[in-house]
Amino acid sequence: MPQKPTAAIIGAGFTGCALAYDLTLRGFSVTVLERGEICSGTSGRTHGLLHSGGRYCVNDPEAGQECIQENIILRKIAKQCIEFNNGIFLALSDEELSFRNEFVKGAEKCGISVRWMGKDEIVKHIPAIHPGVLGGYEVPDGAFDPLRLALAFAASAKNRGAVFLPFHQVEKIHVNGSSRVNSLSITNRHTGQTSDLHADIFINATGAWAGTVAKMAGVNVPVIPAPGVMVAFEQRLSDIVLNRLYYPGDGDIIIPQRRMSVIGTTSFEVEDADYIPVYKEQVNSMIERAAEIIPALKNLKIRGSYMSARPLIKTGTDIRSLSRTFKCFDHEVDQGLGGFITISGGKATTCRIMAEKTADLTCSKFNMKVPCQTTKFELDSYRTYYQQKVL
Ligand SMILES: Cc1cc2nc3c(=O)[nH]c(=O)nc-3n(C[C@H](O)[C@H](O)[C@H](O)COP(=O)(O)OP(=O)(O)OC[C@H]3O[C@@H](n4cnc5c(N)ncnc54)[C@H](O)[C@@H]3O)c2cc1C
């Protein structure tokens, strides 16, 4: 039997875990290197909103379409991680009410089903809602458990032979004489030991750190770490995901996560994704804004304020206006460096299709014509990631 091609993935967030699963199904021998625990980057600190695409359908329709397409697939393959609670885009002012036509047009264009709900119906489902609510559109949003989603992909990869090396940090990327990456220097952060890892292909799936890691190989990736702050409250005040019927802004989402209400988020730019302060002013202004949706939030105990950085692909200047879509960089084509691919940008909701496109490109490098299979099967239980036995 010919040997399987070997692939080393750097980063075990949603993207790296979904990619490990896809590549093992396509016949690669996969090793995943992660400097922390699984999900210790951005993926462990998201709202956990399974986007319907409604948030992006007006001003970022490409991301809106990706979200609804993947929302439908994740509902099928990852139902163990999802609360199927839908969402409402609420009109709380005349300005928001007058956004109706644009929203419906955008949703139609992206293929997102919407249904108008009058005030009485909304109040019946969410007694804590602001009494001035004028109505809203129901959409197929949902809430997912971030750690379970990443672990379900990782378990499905591991059960098919992928090797995960958490707490292994990539320190250097070695390029040989023919401009091809051929090995990585890694440090085991438990023991401090260093070693080299060889593979046939290397994939940089380090999200907001993709630019830093790409630099180690001497290539440039235009990824901007764009952090956002979230606040978790000690109680759920709505079982349904709540958004505002308007362009995306700060403090305009409330998500039921386990027993909590999580509000989000802000968006700003930093140079170093490893140092992101949680600004008190941002927290306070988000609470003010979210209390316009549910006033009683102000009386709840805050469980925590936290942040993480979106990996946004630089295409413009204003952070809010940057697309939430993703990009797969073939460094052989763009900068003449073989054996090295970067995948970045996107959303948690779109991690499966990000992996599919990256695996398509990876296969093409080996003239392998193996179709993607990740839409076909339910993911293995997230619980099996930590179990010893191979299924
Ligand atoms: C505030 C906020 C809220 C969000 N909410 C949502 C939401 O509700 N729904 C949604 O769909 N999306 C959401 N997103 C987007 C989503 O969270 C991200 O797109 C996604 O988590 C990115 O995953 P990733 O795997 O690409 O990156 P990451 O999860 O950051 O994974 C990259 C990994 O690479 C590792 N790494 C970095 N450098 C090295 C190295 N040298 N060696 C080894 N490993 C390394 C890091 O430790 C990290 O674990 C949100 C984003 C933000 C910022």
Ligand as a Chemical Component Dictionary entry (heavy atoms), coordinates in Angstrom:
data_LIG
# 
_chem_comp.id                   LIG 
_chem_comp.type                 NON-POLYMER 
_chem_comp.pdbx_formal_charge   0 
_chem_comp.three_letter_code    LIG 
# 
loop_
_chem_comp_atom.comp_id 
_chem_comp_atom.atom_id 
_chem_comp_atom.alt_atom_id 
_chem_comp_atom.type_symbol 
_chem_comp_atom.charge 
_chem_comp_atom.model_Cartn_x 
_chem_comp_atom.model_Cartn_y 
_chem_comp_atom.model_Cartn_z 
_chem_comp_atom.pdbx_ordinal 
LIG C1  C1  C 0 -15.830 38.327 20.464 1  
LIG C2  C2  C 0 -16.079 37.279 19.413 2  
LIG C3  C3  C 0 -17.282 36.619 19.364 3  
LIG C4  C4  C 0 -17.524 35.674 18.375 4  
LIG N1  N1  N 0 -18.721 35.032 18.347 5  
LIG C5  C5  C 0 -18.982 34.141 17.376 6  
LIG C6  C6  C 0 -20.228 33.482 17.361 7  
LIG O1  O1  O 0 -21.059 33.684 18.237 8  
LIG N2  N2  N 0 -20.469 32.627 16.350 9  
LIG C7  C7  C 0 -19.551 32.378 15.355 10 
LIG O2  O2  O 0 -19.878 31.617 14.450 11 
LIG N3  N3  N 0 -18.337 32.952 15.381 12 
LIG C8  C8  C 0 -18.024 33.818 16.366 13 
LIG N4  N4  N 0 -16.814 34.429 16.411 14 
LIG C9  C9  C 0 -15.789 34.062 15.417 15 
LIG C10 C10 C 0 -15.084 32.747 15.807 16 
LIG O3  O3  O 0 -14.947 32.652 17.191 17 
LIG C11 C11 C 0 -13.727 32.648 15.139 18 
LIG O4  O4  O 0 -13.863 32.881 13.769 19 
LIG C12 C12 C 0 -13.099 31.260 15.352 20 
LIG O5  O5  O 0 -13.077 30.917 16.712 21 
LIG C13 C13 C 0 -11.700 31.207 14.786 22 
LIG O6  O6  O 0 -11.257 29.889 14.944 23 
LIG P1  P1  P 0 -9.817  29.462 14.473 24 
LIG O7  O7  O 0 -9.682  28.012 14.705 25 
LIG O8  O8  O 0 -9.582  29.944 13.077 26 
LIG O9  O9  O 0 -8.852  30.312 15.415 27 
LIG P2  P2  P 0 -8.473  30.020 16.971 28 
LIG O10 O10 O 0 -9.589  29.443 17.714 29 
LIG O11 O11 O 0 -7.884  31.261 17.503 30 
LIG O12 O12 O 0 -7.375  28.897 16.859 31 
LIG C14 C14 C 0 -6.033  29.193 16.504 32 
LIG C15 C15 C 0 -5.142  28.412 17.442 33 
LIG O13 O13 O 0 -3.780  28.542 17.015 34 
LIG C16 C16 C 0 -2.979  28.417 18.181 35 
LIG N5  N5  N 0 -1.634  28.937 17.900 36 
LIG C17 C17 C 0 -1.271  30.226 17.661 37 
LIG N6  N6  N 0 0.059   30.297 17.467 38 
LIG C18 C18 C 0 0.549   29.035 17.583 39 
LIG C19 C19 C 0 1.858   28.466 17.501 40 
LIG N7  N7  N 0 2.950   29.217 17.261 41 
LIG N8  N8  N 0 2.003   27.123 17.680 42 
LIG C20 C20 C 0 0.918   26.329 17.934 43 
LIG N9  N9  N 0 -0.343  26.827 18.031 44 
LIG C21 C21 C 0 -0.521  28.162 17.848 45 
LIG C22 C22 C 0 -3.742  29.250 19.218 46 
LIG O14 O14 O 0 -3.383  28.868 20.530 47 
LIG C23 C23 C 0 -5.190  28.919 18.871 48 
LIG O15 O15 O 0 -5.735  27.910 19.714 49 
LIG C24 C24 C 0 -16.523 35.372 17.418 50 
LIG C25 C25 C 0 -15.300 36.016 17.475 51 
LIG C26 C26 C 0 -15.073 36.965 18.463 52 
LIG C27 C27 C 0 -13.767 37.654 18.540 53 
# 
loop_
_chem_comp_bond.comp_id 
_chem_comp_bond.atom_id_1 
_chem_comp_bond.atom_id_2 
_chem_comp_bond.value_order 
_chem_comp_bond.pdbx_ordinal 
LIG C1  C2  SING 1  
LIG C2  C3  SING 2  
LIG C2  C26 DOUB 3  
LIG C3  C4  DOUB 4  
LIG C4  N1  SING 5  
LIG C4  C24 SING 6  
LIG N1  C5  DOUB 7  
LIG C5  C6  SING 8  
LIG C5  C8  SING 9  
LIG C6  O1  DOUB 10 
LIG C6  N2  SING 11 
LIG N2  C7  SING 12 
LIG C7  O2  DOUB 13 
LIG C7  N3  SING 14 
LIG N3  C8  DOUB 15 
LIG C8  N4  SING 16 
LIG N4  C9  SING 17 
LIG N4  C24 SING 18 
LIG C9  C10 SING 19 
LIG C10 O3  SING 20 
LIG C10 C11 SING 21 
LIG C11 O4  SING 22 
LIG C11 C12 SING 23 
LIG C12 O5  SING 24 
LIG C12 C13 SING 25 
LIG C13 O6  SING 26 
LIG O6  P1  SING 27 
LIG P1  O7  DOUB 28 
LIG P1  O8  SING 29 
LIG P1  O9  SING 30 
LIG O9  P2  SING 31 
LIG P2  O10 DOUB 32 
LIG P2  O11 SING 33 
LIG P2  O12 SING 34 
LIG O12 C14 SING 35 
LIG C14 C15 SING 36 
LIG C15 O13 SING 37 
LIG C15 C23 SING 38 
LIG O13 C16 SING 39 
LIG C16 N5  SING 40 
LIG C16 C22 SING 41 
LIG N5  C17 SING 42 
LIG N5  C21 SING 43 
LIG C17 N6  DOUB 44 
LIG N6  C18 SING 45 
LIG C18 C19 SING 46 
LIG C18 C21 DOUB 47 
LIG C19 N7  SING 48 
LIG C19 N8  DOUB 49 
LIG N8  C20 SING 50 
LIG C20 N9  DOUB 51 
LIG N9  C21 SING 52 
LIG C22 O14 SING 53 
LIG C22 C23 SING 54 
LIG C23 O15 SING 55 
LIG C24 C25 DOUB 56 
LIG C25 C26 SING 57 
LIG C26 C27 SING 58 
# 
